[in-house]
Amino acid sequence: MKILFLTRQFPPRLGGVATASFRLSKSLQSRGHEIIVLACNKKDHTPAYLSEIHKRIYKGIVVYDIAEKLLQRDGYGLCLQLVYDLLKSFSPCLIHSYYIFPISYFGQLLARNLSIPHISSCRGSDITLHALTKPGVVSHTLQAVQKNTTVSCSFLHWIEIVTGKGNSIFVANSIGDDFTCTSNKDVVYYKKKYALGKDTKVFVSNAVYRWKKGPEYLKTILAALAKSDLADLVFFLIGNFSLGLQKEFEQVFCIPEKGRCRRLIAILQPERQELACILQLADLFLLTSRREGMPNVLLEALAVGTAIAATNVDGVLDIFQGPKELGLLLDRFQLEPSAEKIIAFLKQIDRSQDIRKKWISANYSVNREVESYERIYEKVLQDWQSTGAS
């Protein structure tokens, strides 16, 4: 099957969409499908009329980077022409767009002109944010595609509200085996590098200075943890955060006091191997988002056996349908009880690592995700051909 895969992010860019896009496209390729990826390059700010599409090969996958301006109103016509030119030697049987706006919107323009079916995948904020800021565009796009998928059951109702149609299906994210194959040698290296002792309690959180993550919530939790009677506590701050935000967290957490050790270790966008090792060394991963799709980092923490504590928002609620041993579901408005839960958890001995690993393996495997998409592709193509669409 020849598939044209459109996405908002693709490696080497970091981020959940980039990671998921590569994992899915590479897995489809390994199962015999022919894949070409069109990826938005948000770092390329060339004006649309001067823009070009640049080809590269990333780990065996053909990727065409599209300047961000080409996926805006003034660039659609030129972008369509450039894509037509590169597709002269590749005739896809369908388009799969991985993010609603602007990706699925452009994907629908392309599918209509190529007379092939179009599948759109909703990642989270692309529906919760753009349904409010661009309701007309989102509604038109989702009603026009042949099938919508979403990474969270929580978002099925969002799509129905916007479109009034029930042509959507839940397909879970997955965690690749490459992430869980960290060696003990690597883990020991990072344990020594960051001077983590036998009795050190470690927790990790990601903070982003933009609207979606909840730095104010995290700051309150940190202040409570700093005052707790836990003797040796290390906080790893990861993500895409500002130096100012890091200093704010240090001021409330790294309070010198006799008999207590508090350290904050900040790592801007760690590499995959380092992230896997840090999560494996942690006692708890904390997510304080205001909104989420299906947070990859929670799945990654569980995949290496680490417990999670996360606010009760869409996407997170899907994960907590699993066993209670996964961790702590936090009220997004009740901060003091949340802090008390976290402190109590860190004081106890955690023996549920294997339960978490097995649950992730059973419910979020790559094979399960890819097989789900293959069934969708086959059904969409069958329906397209049987209706005589052209």
MARRO-643918 format. One record per residue: x, y, z of N, C-alpha, C in turn; residue in three letters. Coordinates in steps of 0.001 Angstrom, whole numbers, padded with zeros to 6 digits, always signed. Layout:
BEGIN
XYZXYZXYZALA/...
% end
This chain:
BEGIN
+000838-001186+000000+000000+000000+000000+000883+001249+000000MET/+000607+002193-000873+001362+003441-000929+000633+004515-000123LYS/+001315+005035+000871+000688+005972+001807+001465+007282+001840ILE/+000756+008390+001679+001343+009716+001849+000999+010173+003263LEU/+002032+010325+004089+001849+010618+005511+002218+012070+005777PHE/+001253+012869+006226+001479+014281+006535+001521+014475+008041LEU/+002477+015269+008518+002580+015472+009962+003085+016871+010298THR/+002762+017307+011489+003200+018625+011954+004659+018623+012395ARG/+005142+017443+012875+006522+017339+013353+007111+015999+012919GLN/+008413+015993+012678+009098+014739+012389+010539+014879+012854PHE/+011143+013800+013377+012534+013880+013829+013453+014374+012716PRO/+014561+015030+013079+015129+015080+014425+014473+016066+015390PRO/+013399+016734+014977+012672+017562+015936+012177+016700+017088ARG/+012183+017260+018287+011711+016541+019461+010258+016891+019724LEU/+009576+016030+020427+008176+016270+020769+007341+015031+020543GLY/+006173+015010+021186+005310+013846+021119+004834+013517+019719GLY/+004452+014548+018944+003952+014311+017589+005071+013770+016705VAL/+006285+014327+016836+007421+013858+016044+007743+012402+016359ALA/+007783+012073+017635+008094+010701+018050+007057+009721+017534THR/+005779+010071+017707+004695+009186+017272+004650+009059+015757ALA/+004926+010155+015045+004917+010136+013579+005986+009193+013034SER/+007180+009285+013597+008256+008403+013137+007951+006949+013473PHE/+007503+006702+014691+007234+005322+015112+006199+004667+014199ARG/+005120+005383+013884+004065+004819+013051+004532+004628+011609LEU/+005159+005646+011025+005588+005546+009625+006663+004477+009456SER/+007591+004371+010389+008637+003358+010299+008051+001956+010460LYS/+007087+001806+011353+006460+000497+011565+005662+000070+010334SER/+004959+001011+009716+004219+000705+008491+005180+000298+007374LEU/+006296+001000+007292+007295+000677+006278+007851-000731+006495GLN/+008110-001081+007747+008673-002397+008050+007709-003529+007733SER/+006417-003206+007613+005417-004218+007280+005120-004260+005781ARG/+005964-003587+004987+005863-003687+003540+005152-002559+002837GLY/+004669-001561+003577+003999-000421+002951+005040+000585+002447HIS/+004701+001273+001373+005565+002334+000862+005102+003658+001466GLU/+006024+004352+002093+005682+005574+002831+006512+006751+002334ILE/+005838+007859+002099+006508+009145+001922+005918+010100+002953ILE/+006791+010819+003641+006363+011733+004700+006507+013175+004238VAL/+005455+013968+004430+005521+015421+004273+005434+016019+005671LEU/+006449+016768+006067+006503+017301+007429+006632+018815+007413ALA/+005873+019467+008274+005957+020919+008414+007249+021285+009128CYS/+008011+022173+008531+009243+022659+009138+008979+024040+009734ASN/+008693+024075+011022+008317+025337+011672+009500+026282+011848LYS/+010719+025760+011618+011898+026613+011742+012221+027325+010433LYS/+011544+026910+009361+011770+027541+008057+010708+028623+007851ASP/+011121+029886+007982+010190+031010+007886+010299+031734+006534HIS/+010800+031030+005534+010907+031615+004193+009523+032007+003686THR/+009375+033200+003082+008067+033572+002510+007592+032512+001523PRO/+006271+032329+001445+005700+031259+000631+006193+031309-000813ALA/+006244+032503-001404+006579+032597-002825+008045+032260-003106TYR/+008884+032182-002056+010287+031823-002221+010592+030414-001703LEU/+009583+029755-001171+009800+028477-000480+009941+027313-001447SER/+010684+026317-000989+010837+025063-001705+010588+023910-000732GLU/+010379+022734-001291+010239+021533-000479+011563+020779-000533ILE/+012123+020478+000631+013450+019880+000704+013367+018399+001077HIS/+014032+017581+000293+014017+016134+000515+015177+015713+001408LYS/+014909+014747+002284+015957+014140+003095+015563+012694+003400ARG/+016508+011924+003864+016243+010549+004285+016518+010471+005783ILE/+015517+010039+006541+015714+009900+007984+015474+008442+008361TYR/+016561+007750+008693+016509+006340+009109+015697+005494+008138LYS/+015954+005703+006856+015330+004894+005824+013997+005399+005317GLY/+013495+006493+005870+012203+007047+005450+012427+008311+004624ILE/+011753+008389+003476+011833+009582+002638+010953+010676+003249VAL/+011575+011805+003542+010876+012917+004189+011035+014177+003339VAL/+009926+014866+003105+009953+016166+002430+009529+017227+003440TYR/+010445+018142+003727+010171+019218+004681+009513+020397+003969ASP/+008379+020832+004510+007616+021933+003923+007738+023159+004819ILE/+008147+024274+004253+008240+025513+005024+006866+025871+005603ALA/+006875+026376+006823+005626+026668+007523+004710+027601+006727GLU/+005299+028574+006022+004500+029548+005263+003719+028900+004125LYS/+004214+027765+003614+003507+027082+002531+002214+026430+003014LEU/+002107+026237+004316+000904+025629+004876-000014+026681+005486LEU/+000153+027912+005048-000733+028994+005443-001500+029489+004222GLN/-002453+030345+004442-003405+030751+003412-002757+031161+002093ARG/-001702+031954+002153-001089+032464+000931-000228+031434+000207ASP/+000024+030291+000865+000942+029336+000267+000319+028061-000259GLY/-001003+027866-000037-001620+026594-000403-001463+026259-001890TYR/-001707+027237-002763-001646+026965-004198-000274+026500-004634GLY/+000750+027232-004217+002123+026858-004562+002487+025519-003944LEU/+002062+025303-002701+002384+024046-002016+001777+022849-002754CYS/+000530+022997-003204-000116+021929-003969+000682+021609-005219LEU/+001130+022632-005918+001892+022414-007148+003221+021718-006868GLN/+003907+022138-005800+005183+021522-005439+004998+020054-005061LEU/+003915+019762-004339+003653+018371-003939+003292+017530-005158VAL/+002482+018067-006075+002161+017343-007315+003441+016936-008044TYR/+004404+017846-008121+005643+017575-008840+006412+016417-008212ASP/+006469+016397-006879+007243+015334-006231+006504+013991-006236LEU/+005173+014021-006478+004391+012781-006515+004307+012169-007912LEU/+005017+012735-008880+004976+012188-010240+005496+010757-010291LYS/+006420+010435-009397+006978+009083-009365+006429+008250-008207SER/+005419+008778-007516+004830+008067-006374+003337+008372-006354PHE/+002531+007370-006620+001078+007562-006673+000429+006942-005439SER/+000188+007739-004397-000378+007180-003161-001818+006737-003356PRO/-002216+005706-002606-003609+005266-002665-004443+005949-001584CYS/-003774+006562-000595-004497+007342+000416-003548+008307+001104LEU/-004148+009277+001788-003397+010247+002581-003780+010085+004049ILE/-002760+010072+004906-002996+010042+006351-002376+011294+006946HIS/-003225+012182+007465-002769+013438+008077-002741+013296+009584SER/-001589+013637+010186-001385+013408+011616-001375+014738+012362TYR/-002502+015346+012557-002736+016623+013246-003755+017375+012407TYR/-004708+018041+013047-005822+018607+012290-005438+019861+011523ILE/-004964+020891+012241-004675+022153+011549-003226+022552+011779PHE/-002494+022853+010725-002945+022989+009331-002811+021707+008514PRO/-002368+020614+009152-001995+019417+008396-003193+018771+007697ILE/-004237+018445+008452-005392+017785+007828-006116+018710+006853SER/-006100+019998+007154-006736+020951+006250-006055+020908+004880TYR/-004724+020959+004865-003998+020862+003600-004152+019464+003003PHE/-004128+018437+003866-004291+017069+003386-005597+016870+002644GLY/-006659+017554+003104-007946+017429+002428-007931+018118+001059GLN/-007276+019266+000970-007119+019925-000329-006377+019010-001306LEU/-005334+018373-000810-004525+017501-001640-005301+016254-002050LEU/-006008+015639-001093-006769+014422-001392-007858+014690-002415ALA/-008520+015830-002300-009588+016183-003240-009036+016340-004656ARG/-007869+016936-004777-007278+017143-006094-006664+015871-006673ASN/-006245+014959-005807-005687+013686-006273-006751+012605-006415LEU/-007956+012897-005920-009077+011939-005959-008732+010641-005243SER/-008204+010774-004023-007915+009614-003179-008480+009873-001782ILE/-008751+008812-001006-009324+009004+000333-008328+009608+001313PRO/-008889+010180+002367-008097+010926+003341-008504+010515+004755HIS/-007517+010192+005570-007728+009846+006982-007033+010901+007828ILE/-007719+011382+008850-007169+012412+009726-007040+011871+011142SER/-005918+012175+011796-005716+011755+013186-005669+012964+014100SER/-006498+012950+015125-006567+014016+016132-005622+013678+017273CYS/-004737+014628+017602-003716+014384+018615-004060+014968+019985ARG/-005013+015902+020057-005351+016467+021366-005607+017944+021307GLY/-004539+018760+021493-004736+020204+021500-005172+020706+020132SER/-004916+019915+019076-005365+020344+017756-006890+020372+017655ASP/-007572+019640+018531-009035+019709+018560-009511+020596+019717ILE/-008910+020454+020890-009382+021231+022042-009078+022716+021901THR/-007992+023052+021222-007647+024459+021013-008305+025005+019754LEU/-008116+024329+018636-008588+024877+017367-010099+024765+017178HIS/-010752+023894+017945-012212+023862+017894-012790+025165+018439ALA/-011992+025854+019268-012433+027135+019838-011950+028318+019002LEU/-010729+028217+018458-010158+029355+017737-010427+029317+016236THR/-010594+028095+015687-010849+027952+014240-011965+026925+014007LYS/-013133+027129+014618-014186+026103+014546-014636+025776+013124PRO/-014706+026798+012252-015143+026562+010882-014181+025671+010112GLY/-012886+025945+010255-011864+025163+009562-011854+023722+010067VAL/-011883+023568+011388-011860+022229+011983-013096+021434+011573VAL/-014265+022064+011648-015517+021374+011291-015500+020938+009826SER/-015112+021844+008933-015067+021519+007501-014115+020363+007232HIS/-012929+020425+007829-011914+019397+007583-012377+018031+008063THR/-012888+017977+009288-013254+016681+009870-014502+016088+009219LEU/-015363+016926+008696-016542+016402+007994-016192+015898+006598GLN/-015104+016435+006026-014754+016074+004652-013956+014781+004556ALA/-013211+014447+005597-012354+013256+005519-013191+011980+005578VAL/-012586+010883+005144-013306+009606+005140-013345+008955+006524GLN/-012316+009207+007345-012303+008649+008694-011434+009515+009589LYS/-011916+009756+010805-011130+010443+011821-010677+009427+012865ASN/-009451+009548+013324-009001+008756+014464-008545+009718+015557THR/-008544+009232+016776-008088+010048+017893-007293+009185+018855THR/-006259+009758+019469-005397+008995+020364-006008+008837+021747VAL/-007145+009444+021971-007790+009385+023284-009296+009236+023110SER/-009880+008318+023871-011347+008173+023854-012019+009465+024294CYS/-011331+010218+025137-011891+011453+025659-012221+012451+024565SER/-011545+012343+023411-011731+013326+022354-012776+012933+021319PHE/-013345+011750+021435-014382+011354+020484-015579+012300+020560LEU/-015907+012727+021786-017060+013619+021929-016753+015013+021400HIS/-015473+015433+021450-015100+016725+020879-015361+016738+019370TRP/-014992+015662+018713-015172+015582+017265-016653+015560+016911ILE/-017441+014840+017697-018882+014779+017432-019543+016139+017630GLU/-019071+016887+018636-019612+018234+018870-019324+019130+017668ILE/-018099+019056+017151-017679+019927+016056-018322+019527+014735VAL/-018442+018205+014498-018888+017738+013182-020333+017263+013150THR/-020851+016844+014313-022191+016258+014337-022227+014869+013724GLY/-021034+014300+013482-020936+012981+012864-020175+012027+013783LYS/-020450+010757+013632-019781+009750+014446-018804+008904+013662GLY/-018091+009514+012695-017176+008731+011863-015761+008715+012437ASN/-015661+008629+013762-014360+008667+014421-014128+007376+015195SER/-012853+007049+015364-012480+005824+016053-011233+006069+016893ILE/-011153+005408+018033-010014+005544+018938-008910+004571+018527PHE/-007695+005108+018341-006508+004279+018110-005428+004761+019075VAL/-005043+003902+019990-004103+004305+021039-002704+004534+020500ALA/-001975+005438+021148-000543+005595+020900+000169+004299+021256ASN/+001444+004235+020950+002215+003055+021332+003587+003475+021834SER/+004249+002549+022478+005611+002752+022949+006490+001718+022280ILE/+007507+002184+021559+008381+001274+020831+009327+000526+021754GLY/+009753-000647+021304+010673-001467+022096+012012-000766+022302ASP/+012382+000118+021364+013662+000805+021480+013747+001637+022754ASP/+012605+002130+023220+012613+002982+024408+012836+002173+025680PHE/+012356+000949+025708+012426+000132+026923+013661-000756+026961THR/+014526-000639+025961+015705-001519+025884+016963-000841+026422CYS/+016854-000004+027404+018033+000624+027995+018808-000414+028802THR/+020117-000357+028714+020945-001327+029434+021165-000880+030878SER/+021422-001841+031740+021718-001526+033139+022955-000649+033249ASN/+023887-000839+032313+025108-000040+032306+024789+001437+032108LYS/+023839+001723+031202+023446+003118+030965+022774+003715+032189ASP/+021897+002927+032817+021180+003408+033997+022164+003705+035132VAL/+023123+002811+035325+024134+003018+036374+024966+004263+036083VAL/+025263+004489+034804+026041+005673+034412+025318+006953+034841TYR/+024029+007052+034544+023286+008263+034892+023063+008379+036397TYR/+022973+007254+037067+022839+007293+038528+024090+007893+039155LYS/+025249+007514+038644+026510+008072+039149+026678+009524+038711LYS/+026317+009796+037474+026469+011153+036931+025724+012169+037783LYS/+024525+011809+038225+023716+012751+038995+023772+012487+040500TYR/+024703+011644+040917+024949+011384+042353+023675+011024+043104ALA/+022989+010021+042599+021756+009560+043234+022084+008422+044192LEU/+021845+008641+045477+022158+007649+046492+021086+006582+046633GLY/+021358+005618+047468+020434+004502+047697+019108+004979+048258LYS/+019140+005971+049129+017920+006456+049783+017347+007718+049132ASP/+017929+008136+048017+017432+009326+047324+016080+009047+046683THR/+015140+009932+046913+013851+009849+046237+013888+010784+045019LYS/+013517+010231+043875+013628+010972+042623+012253+011108+041982VAL/+011922+012327+041579+010710+012507+040786+011023+013423+039608PHE/+010254+013255+038553+010508+013933+037278+009229+014629+036834VAL/+009382+015782+036185+008229+016442+035591+008685+017210+034362SER/+007761+017388+033420+008073+018230+032267+007249+019504+032343ASN/+007893+020598+032049+007216+021892+032096+007470+022632+030797ALA/+006450+023236+030270+006554+024040+029063+006001+025414+029402VAL/+006691+026460+028981+006283+027814+029366+005058+028283+028614TYR/+004561+027467+027669+003377+027864+026919+002114+027506+027705ARG/+000958+027706+027074-000318+027656+027779-000710+026279+028286TRP/-000257+025211+027633-000862+023907+027917-000431+023310+029246LYS/+000846+023333+029542+001325+022731+030782+000925+023596+031963LYS/+001028+023046+033152+000576+023766+034335+001708+024108+035280GLY/+002574+025082+034944+003708+025397+035814+003307+025936+037181PRO/+002176+026630+037255+001736+027158+038551+001376+026016+039495GLU/+000719+025025+038977+000358+023837+039759+001631+023140+040246TYR/+002580+022952+039331+003830+022280+039678+004599+023070+040730LEU/+004592+024374+040618+005303+025220+041584+004749+025035+042995LYS/+003436+024931+043103+002804+024715+044411+003174+023353+044984THR/+003187+022320+044125+003573+020981+044557+005022+020973+045040ILE/+005899+021657+044303+007311+021714+044677+007502+022368+046046LEU/+006751+023420+046302+006862+024108+047596+006485+023169+048736ALA/+005449+022362+048531+005019+021406+049561+006053+020301+049754ALA/+006620+019811+048652+007636+018764+048744+008892+019269+049438LEU/+009246+020522+049182+010433+021102+049806+010316+021117+051325ALA/+009108+021324+051825+008886+021412+053279+008610+020054+053926LYS/+008510+019008+053125+008200+017677+053661+009392+017123+054438SER/+009162+016031+055161+010238+015437+055954+011020+014369+055186ASP/+010862+014331+053871+011692+013446+053049+013131+013965+053087LEU/+014077+013101+053421+015439+013562+053686+016197+013973+052431ALA/+016167+013144+051405+016973+013387+050204+016062+013320+048982ASP/+015805+014472+048379+014825+014560+047304+015446+015265+046094LEU/+015361+014608+044920+015912+015172+043684+014790+015306+042662VAL/+014722+016484+042071+013699+016779+041071+014361+017011+039721PHE/+014010+016172+038727+014460+016368+037356+013396+017156+036601PHE/+013794+018312+036098+012904+019135+035277+013314+018945+033822LEU/+012407+018423+032999+012714+018192+031592+011692+018932+030732ILE/+011982+019075+029454+011017+019707+028554+011603+020886+027815GLY/+010726+021811+027467+011108+023005+026714+010700+024215+027536ASN/+011503+024531+028527+011153+025561+029499+012156+026712+029442PHE/+011766+027829+030006+012654+028999+030028+013540+028959+031268SER/+014647+029688+031199+015544+029785+032351+014823+030463+033518LEU/+013953+031409+033203+013195+032087+034258+012306+031138+035018GLY/+011657+030219+034304+010791+029242+034955+011618+028298+035825LEU/+012766+027893+035323+013659+027032+036103+014048+027704+037420GLN/+014384+028989+037359+014786+029713+038575+013628+029846+039557LYS/+012427+030027+039033+011246+030078+039909+011093+028782+040679GLU/+011266+027663+039994+011149+026361+040647+012260+026165+041675PHE/+013475+026609+041343+014597+026469+042282+014350+027273+043556GLU/+013753+028423+043419+013507+029278+044584+012543+028657+045579GLN/+011564+027901+045084+010583+027308+046002+010986+025903+046450VAL/+011883+025248+045674+012208+023855+046001+013563+023696+046683PHE/+014573+024388+046193+015940+024198+046703+016188+025080+047929CYS/+015491+024768+048996+015586+025549+050230+016549+024837+051183ILE/+017685+025453+051511+018642+024807+052418+018075+024678+053827PRO/+018150+023481+054344+017659+023245+055697+018400+022050+056274GLU/+018764+022123+057521+019548+021085+058168+018819+019737+058122LYS/+019552+018716+057688+018990+017367+057660+018193+017050+056404GLY/+018093+018014+055486+017342+017788+054249+018170+018210+053045ARG/+018059+017433+051992+018756+017746+050746+017730+017892+049630CYS/+017771+019029+048971+016849+019294+047859+017659+019741+046636ARG/+017542+018989+045552+018271+019350+044328+017325+019376+043132ARG/+017522+020358+042260+016798+020424+041002+017807+020265+039874LEU/+017567+019280+039020+018429+019035+037866+017606+019302+036612ILE/+017997+020328+035865+017237+020744+034680+017898+020221+033411ALA/+017103+019579+032554+017607+019042+031289+016645+019450+030182ILE/+017110+020342+029330+016285+020794+028207+016215+019700+027142LEU/+015031+019195+026879+014779+018226+025817+015837+017128+025760GLN/+015873+016239+026743+016875+015166+026761+016713+014221+025571PRO/+017827+013608+025164+017787+012587+024125+017008+011383+024635GLU/+016542+010554+023698+015666+009432+024061+016329+008486+025055ARG/+017592+008157+024838+018262+007219+025734+018368+007778+027149GLN/+018742+009047+027250+018868+009664+028568+017504+009757+029247GLU/+016466+010113+028490+015124+010193+029061+014698+008849+029621LEU/+014930+007775+028873+014550+006437+029340+015256+006082+030641ALA/+016533+006423+030729+017298+006112+031945+016822+006942+033132CYS/+016557+008227+032908+016085+009094+033995+014731+008615+034517ILE/+013837+008262+033593+012528+007755+034017+012664+006463+034802LEU/+013603+005618+034393+013806+004349+035093+014369+004574+036488GLN/+015157+005620+036673+015728+005934+037991+014722+006609+038918LEU/+013635+007121+038348+012674+007906+039126+011719+007029+039927ALA/+011270+007574+041030+010213+006925+041827+008840+007340+041337ASP/+008761+008521+040703+007461+009045+040281+007657+010038+039142LEU/+006753+009975+038164+006704+011014+037139+005448+011839+037363PHE/+005618+013172+037380+004518+014083+037688+004158+014922+036462LEU/+002883+014895+036075+002392+015686+034948+001283+016608+035440LEU/+001476+017922+035263+000506+018887+035786-000172+019677+034671THR/-000411+019025+033543-000981+019714+032384-002400+020209+032635SER/-002718+021335+031981-004103+021820+031979-004913+021083+030922ARG/-004253+020715+029810-004905+019977+028732-003900+019013+028138ARG/-004387+017892+027650-003512+016898+027036-004249+016152+025939GLU/-003475+015486+025098-004046+014550+024128-003904+013167+024732GLY/-002881+012455+024311-002461+011236+024976-000987+011418+025286MET/-000653+011830+026501+000726+012206+026826+001699+011031+026707PRO/+002543+011082+025690+003532+010024+025467+004397+009780+026690ASN/+004768+010858+027370+005724+010722+028468+005148+009894+029616VAL/+003838+009917+029815+003242+009057+030846+003354+007591+030442LEU/+003094+007312+029171+003220+005945+028674+004669+005485+028772LEU/+005602+006394+028480+007024+006052+028548+007451+005756+029983GLU/+006965+006544+030931+007294+006290+032336+006771+004918+032774ALA/+005525+004630+032433+004928+003343+032802+005656+002188+032115LEU/+006131+002407+030891+006799+001351+030140+008086+000879+030801ALA/+008739+001775+031555+009951+001371+032279+009644+001071+033742VAL/+008347+001036+034087+007930+000625+035425+007734+001728+036426GLY/+007897+002976+036021+007800+004102+036955+006350+004539+037142THR/+005983+004793+038387+004628+005252+038697+004422+006670+038186ALA/+003165+007037+037962+002839+008366+037461+001855+009060+038409ILE/+001909+010372+038427+000918+011199+039109+000546+012296+038117ALA/-000736+012418+037777-001127+013346+036717-002498+013937+036986ALA/-002696+015165+036522-003971+015847+036688-005050+015181+035832THR/-006288+015251+036321-007408+014522+035695-007988+015284+034504ASN/-007187+015301+033415-007615+015962+032186-007803+014900+031094VAL/-008422+015327+029969-008614+014406+028850-007292+013741+028474ASP/-007355+012502+028077-006151+011766+027730-005591+011048+028939GLY/-005295+011794+029987-004817+011198+031238-005884+010255+031803VAL/-007139+010667+031701-008238+009842+032220-008299+008493+031513LEU/-007954+008452+030240-007910+007185+029513-006910+006224+030145ASP/-005728+006743+030464-004672+005903+031031-005107+005334+032376ILE/-005776+006144+033178-006153+005702+034519-007369+004779+034535PHE/-007790+004319+033353-008750+003227+033298-008061+001906+033634GLN/-006740+001928+033682-005958+000740+033996-005918+000468+035487GLY/-005069-000457+035938-005002-000846+037357-004560+000298+038261PRO/-004948+000237+039514-004644+001311+040470-003144+001459+040705LYS/-002387+000410+040400-000943+000456+040612-000226+001410+039658GLU/-000940+001934+038658-000300+002867+037722+000175+004121+038431LEU/-000575+004571+039441-000141+005770+040144-001274+006577+040712GLY/-001121+007906+040686-002030+008823+041370-002731+009736+040371LEU/-004052+009768+040436-004832+010708+039631-005104+011932+040504LEU/-004663+013088+040051-004723+014310+040846-005847+015222+040378LEU/-006535+015837+041330-007535+016838+040997-006820+018093+040503ASP/-007246+018619+039385-006526+019750+038799-006725+021051+039575ARG/-007687+021068+040506-007952+022294+041270-007592+022165+042757PHE/-007507+020951+043257-007219+020718+044676-005733+020420+044861GLN/-004941+021457+045069-003492+021288+045089-002961+020673+046385LEU/-003489+021084+047523-002972+020570+048795-003174+019071+048947GLU/-004378+018533+048666-004536+017074+048716-003620+016349+047735PRO/-003376+016959+046581-002488+016347+045597-001069+016246+046138SER/-000604+017313+046765+000738+017308+047352+000855+016258+048445ALA/-000189+016129+049251-000184+015119+050324-000103+013703+049756GLU/-000829+013457+048675-000788+012139+048022+000615+011819+047526LYS/+001258+012807+046909+002589+012598+046337+003609+012313+047439ILE/+003563+013083+048507+004496+012890+049623+004303+011501+050234ILE/+003062+011097+050432+002769+009779+051002+003297+008670+050088ALA/+003135+008853+048786+003602+007834+047843+005122+007712+047890PHE/+005831+008840+047935+007289+008816+047934+007857+008216+049219LEU/+007079+008195+050265+007542+007620+051532+007459+006094+051547LYS/+006663+005549+050658+006466+004097+050677+007420+003400+049708GLN/+007485+002073+049841+008293+001262+048929+007399+000794+047792ILE/+007830+001060+046581+007032+000736+045396+007455-000632+044850ASP/+006503-001545+044762+006800-002891+044250+005923-003248+043051ARG/+005424-002247+042355+004466-002503+041269+005038-002253+039876SER/+006371-002224+039763+006982-001915+038468+006567-002913+037378GLN/+006578-004186+037695+006251-005202+036685+004800-005110+036222ASP/+003908-004742+037129+002491-004589+036753+002352-003505+035694ILE/+003052-002398+035880+002971-001285+034917+003557-001681+033565ARG/+004700-002323+033586+005345-002738+032330+004435-003672+031536LYS/+003854-004644+032210+002999-005617+031521+001735-004962+030983LYS/+001189-004000+031719-000032-003335+031280+000226-002504+030016TRP/+001348-001799+029996+001702-001020+028804+001939-001943+027616ILE/+002656-003012+027833+002958-003950+026757+001686-004539+026160SER/+000687-004781+027007-000563-005394+026541-001478-004402+025837ALA/-001423-003123+026231-002401-002154+025736-001844-001092+024795ASN/-000549-000897+024781+000032+000183+023978+001220-000300+023153TYR/+001109-001481+022579+002191-002023+021761+002153-001416+020359SER/+003306-001397+019698+003392-000871+018336+002562-001725+017387VAL/+002643-003040+017535+001876-003930+016652+000390-003652+016726ASN/-000098-003398+017935-001522-003131+018104-001922-001845+017382ARG/-001107-000809+017508-001404+000462+016850-001382+000314+015329GLU/-000324-000317+014803-000170-000446+013357-001280-001309+012757VAL/-001608-002410+013414-002681-003268+012912-004016-002530+012884GLU/-004248-001668+013868-005484-000877+013887-005552+000041+012676SER/-004423+000707+012371-004409+001602+011214-004530+000827+009901TYR/-003923-000324+009832-004036-001133+008609-005491-001518+008331GLU/-006208-001875+009384-007629-002214+009215-008424-000998+008743ARG/-008099+000160+009293-008785+001396+008885-008480+001706+007420ILE/-007208+001621+007037-006827+001883+005648-007605+000979+004693TYR/-007621-000317+005011-008285-001285+004127-009776-001005+004007GLU/-010414-000678+005138-011854-000409+005123-012172+000873+004355LYS/-011363+001908+004570-011578+003170+003866-011406+002987+002357VAL/-010371+002268+001958-010143+002030+000527-011265+001193-000082LEU/-011722+000201+000658-012820-000642+000179-014087+000182-000020GLN/-014402+001018+000965-015592+001858+000862-015458+002869-000273ASP/-014267+003425-000429-014005+004408-001484-014225+003795-002872TRP/-013714+002589-003051-013842+001917-004346-015272+001447-004611GLN/-015947+001003-003545-017300+000479-003739-018314+001573-004054SER/-018026+002813-003618-018947+003929-003908-018641+004592-005239THR/-017579+004109-005881-017228+004667-007191-016633+006044-007119GLY/-016028+006387-005950-015422+007719-005806-014232+007834-006752ALA/-014068+009011-007266-012953+009222-008207-012446+010650-008081SER/
% end
